[in-house]
Amino acid sequence: MTVHQEQSHLSQGRPARGTEVPDTHAGRLAPRFRVEGAAEAATRPVERPVPIPVPTPTGHRFLIYKQDPSVTELGVRPVFVPTVVLNGPADARVQTDLSGVTPVARNAGGDFIFTPNTPQFDCAHTFAVVRQTLAMYERHNGGNPIPFAWNVGGNTDRITVFPHAGTGANAFYTRTSKALKFLFFTPQGQPPANVVFTCRSLDIVSHETGHAVLDGLKPGWLSAGNPPQTGGLHESFGDLTAIFLTLAQPDQAEAFVALTKANLHDKSFLPALAEEFGKALGMPTGLRNADNDLTLSQVSNEVHAISQVFTGAVYDVLADVYAFELGRRRRTEDPTIVLIDVAARLCRLLFDAIVASPATGARYVDVANKMLQVSAGRGDPAIYRTFIRNRFAVREITTAATPLTDLMSGVMRMTDAEYTGDGQDVTEVEAHDELSASLRAEQDRSRCCGTMQMPEYQVVAPERLAKRGPLEDDDILRDDLDELRRAFK
């Protein structure tokens, strides 16, 4: 290009070749080199979409049975566990052990999603239900972790979950092994392929985890040296844990409300515990039914039998409070939301009452009185405590501090928040019968889940268990070893 041509090119407002300045560099030029208006055009902000909040980076999805394989209307669904879970699955509190299978690895998306009824699925499902149970009670504990019985003096040992621990129609928690063990069996008369795996039942897994949680809260309660009612509290806590965990999951709560038209006393999957396991043993409604009418005079001192009296009383309180709250909130809240809230509040009430109860020898009346006192302290409507007094009195657990006439006739004023029956908001009641065998006899654990039949809880004294810490074989053999020492002097 000649000088004349170059000058002509510039005169037309186009820079000569080699003199162009990229827009991205225009803002870096010294002021004397800038063409008026060029810098502003070059630094004009680029339009961008509205920022989207960064999601929480931790958490994994698991595929679980919402009840067990026999409850087909709920089936298998994904759940989200909002904590860091390592391959195993394992985290800071729980680890999984299945020979030849674990550690089970996360998929490319970081989730534990496996084909149902495979060993990998069983590991993931069982871990997730244990973790959900712990999380539920940690929420009621102000977000603080609940120690296992051996977590003392800085000990942080996990609990180990064994989904396929061996053959047998049982499952159990053991402090000695720091473990939850779930067995499997083929029902009598069934083909070998019809195996029942207890780890696939949300009810059974949460029940056994409930034993571990309660052993951390009240380590003296598992000893057979306590009265039968203390053993009943342990089994009842396990069953109620399964019910409260079910109602802590919105999809299950919604399914229940739709199925029963919001009637907790209608037949449903909620009060029926371990349906598949029960059917395998010839019990069509599950191992136990929380919606029962049993009283202390109608049951033996067998711990599972006596536990149903306490469970039934709490379930009735749940139904009463739900009916009351649904009546006054039905125009402002969905029935499912009300049920989730009511269940969470009652679960927290029971949790706080148990924490405040005696370290050993706890009776049903002790927990009932703590429920009354905690309820009053947190400002619940007076009718809540009326429900508690009535339901425990009807079960022959406590004295009837207020008249039961309205309750038994079915004409209670369910819309009156201050209703007490006689104007007395009593927060301490007496045991119905201080001489009851359920308070004085030895515990009968012959039909209990494997937890209550572990030797560590049969022979170790309540006071030793209450001290927390791991149990050694010498603790279990203490009496025999002492006898040998005397003999071998």
Secondary structure, 3 states (H helix, E strand, C coil): CCHHHHHHHHHCCCCCCCCCCCHHHHCCCCHHHCCCCHHHHHCCCCCCCCCCCCCCCCCEEEEEECCCCCCCCCCEEEEEECCCCECECECCCEEECCCCCCCECCCCCCCECCCCCCHHHHHHHHHHHHHHHHHHHHHHCCCCCCCCCCCCCCCCCCEEEEEEEEECCCEEEECCCCEEEEEEECCCCCCCCCCEEHHHCHHHHHHHHHHHHHHHHCCCCCCCCCCHHHHHHHHHHHHHHHHHHHHCCHHHHHHHHHHHCCCCCCCCCCCEECHHHHHHCCCCCCCEECCCCCCHHHCCCEHHHHHHHHHHHHHHHHHHHHHHHHHHHCCCCCHHHHHHHHHHHHHHHHHHHHHHCCCCCCCHHHHHHHHHHHHHHCCCCHHHHHHHHHHHHHCCCECCCCCCHHHHHCCCCCCCCCCCCCCCCCCCCCECCCCCHHHHCCCECCCCCHHHHCHHHHHCCHHHHHCCCCCCHHHHCHHHHHHHHHHCC
